[in-house]
Amino acid sequence: MAQEASSSTSSKTISLKTGDGEIFEIEASAAKQMKTVQRLIDDLGDDITIPLHNVFSKELPKIIEYYKKDITGEITKDFEAEFVKDLNDDEVKVLFLAANYLDANKLFEFLSQNIADRLESKSVEYVRKYFGVENDFTPEEESKLREERAWSFRGIKEDE
Amino acid sequence: MEVPHDIAFEIFSWLPAKSICKFNSTCETFSKFSQETTFKTKQTRNLLRKDDTCFFIQPEKTRQKFEKRVELHSLPKEKQSSGVPNNVLTFLSNSVSVLASCNGLVLCRTINDDSLDLFICNPITKSRSSIPIPESLQINDNFANINIMLDCSRSNLDDYSVFLFKETNFKEWSPTYICNVYHGEEGAWKTMANRFSPGGRNMKFDMAVFHNKAIHVISDSAFYFTKSSAFYDPYIMSYNLENGTSTLLKLPTEAIKDCHNMCNMNIFNWGKVTSSNSSICLVKLRDSGFIIWILKDYKSSSWEKLLEVRVEALELKEENPNVTGFTIMNGDLLVFATEENVYSCGLDNEKSMKVEEICQHNCGSNTRFIAYSDTLRSCGTNAETMPC
């Protein structure tokens, strides 16, 4: 398939298709920020719809919104705070995993910090559920850990 | 939905050290994170971008030899997630005076000896590294003031610098100071070629501010010069760390007025250190009132008054509060102590200054504040374990 020489990338849009079959448009310069997307464009060309099997229509618009602001240099602390304000911990996790899949570095880093802030004062059990891990210590190992770390368990918030 | 472990590694590296210690109990894989050097380095670097979450509070230096005490408290939002193990704090409280802290490293002086015995430690990893004192810098008097500061490199996380200013020219009215710098990674002292000449006044070395590649110290404001002297009014003197030049920065006119009596003025970093409009602020406490100025233009020493507030207007717990010490944390939060309590006061909106009670304290009058952030920063390759 012949590829057109790309002229100004600012006006060029790329079509993305989510895992649940919906199509969204983004600017080519925003697509550059998502390395997975850029790799797919490099392989498949920028004229066809790029399939994103692991990203769904719930989260892609939010990601596009973030990068729309990024390419115009408008990402501020206030914008970032607003961006995650109404998301619960699980919604942020889904967004975060999508950013990881898309290799969207800036969003990934911002969401890492945001998740860390949310988890800081949560309980160990909450964090296990969040990451989908099991308590694989022996009872002796675990009580030894609790003894050693008794100070770090002070003041645990009630899980929401 | 399971999250791959290397992603959990990323998220955990943004947590303060106390939270990381808590989550060591999550599962075996996660408990190994904090033992990995790459993790410790990542966490140290990440926390450089975040605010300090705690502060040390101690009695006045001369009192501390008899009333050994080091307290650490977290800012209101951070009580659950940031801090230091109790046994380490007790150990420090019984044996040291904390001199400075930066990115999780704490510079301490043991107070049980008359000679100067310094070390850097990380209270979370319980590691410490002694700082050798060459004969020429040794002092044999526990009450003597040592003019010392700590700076942690933001680019090389294995390095830190300790600055020690030693007075020379004792007979002159305007003493000069030799600046000796200890580089942690190299483990060696170097002497700066040019001496620091802070003029005729006594300088508050323990309230030094790093800004614009220079160390800034404010003078005291006592009345001991005549009007004809160049040093009649208090001032700030900066010491450029690249070329060793000393430069005087004037204080705002209103600050100099009525400053000779019962007045306490100190400078602090203003704004986030990483932002381009970071600067220096001046806080004047006089007559139970705070006035704060921000340095707007460095070259011309022009200041802008930020706000003025009477302590009684802050509606504190006590009836007649007497402020015994204060600091500005994170470039935007006023933290101050009364005889019994510590409060914080947000400075971002002067119409509604949010005052919060942080804790009680037992450090008496003239309390000293040192900000702290719990990281896993390394104390260097020759670090030993702290005995606690």
Interface residues (C-beta under 8 A of the other chain):
Chain A: K93 V94 F96 L97 N100 F108 S112 Q113 I115 A116 D117 L119 E120 S121 V124 V127 R128 Y130 F131 G132 V133 E134 N135 D136 F137 E142 L145 R146 R149 W151 S152 F153 R154 G155 I156 K157
Chain B: M1 E2 V3 I7 A8 E10 I11 F12 S13 W14 L15 P16 K18 S19 C21 K22 F23 N24 S25 T26 C27 E28 T29 F30 S31 N46 K79 Q80 S81 G83 P85 N86
